[in-house]
């Protein structure tokens, strides 16, 4: 089984798209790496001699607009990553939209929990889905709190 952090690095690098290019070829020059091959090696879980550092992962995540690497770090350490929204003036309608999004997220969480418990136990994959849904709930709640 691949380490969750390594899997997140691999998925972030290889899932990146920019124009007609994708993966390390597209991402490396946009994060200041001279060689796409080096970034590709750092994203390869089998390449133990090349590892993406925590500092290197920051521009990778920002450019990819994908924070799964940080999520994996936090989960490994027993925590969660909550990204704060940009705060701007919001209308009553926008607050209502956020509130209904929160209710929708909580409904999705309840559905995942119910489906996971249907067979009487929760496996690792189901638990990962439940954790993901709960984290999404928390993010929306924080957005609502900050906007109020």
Long-range contacts (C-beta under 8 A, 24 or more apart in sequence): 2-45, 3-45, 4-72, 4-75, 4-76, 5-69, 5-72, 5-73, 5-76, 6-45, 7-45, 7-72, 8-68, 8-69, 8-71, 8-72, 9-42, 9-43, 9-45, 9-52, 9-57, 9-60, 9-69, 10-43, 10-44, 10-45, 11-66, 11-68, 12-43, 12-60, 12-61, 12-64, 12-66, 12-68, 12-69, 13-39, 13-40, 13-42, 13-43, 13-60, 13-64, 14-43, 15-64, 15-66, 16-63, 16-64, 16-66, 27-60, 27-63, 27-64, 30-63, 31-56, 31-59, 31-60, 31-63, 32-59, 71-135, 75-131, 80-135, 80-138, 81-135, 82-135, 82-138, 82-139, 82-142, 83-139, 84-142, 84-143, 84-146, 85-142, 85-143, 85-146, 85-147, 87-146, 87-147, 90-147, 94-147, 95-144, 95-147, 95-148, 98-140, 98-143, 98-144, 98-147, 99-144, 101-140, 102-137, 102-140, 102-141, 102-144, 105-133, 105-136, 105-137, 105-140, 106-137, 108-133, 108-136, 109-133, 109-134, 109-136, 109-137
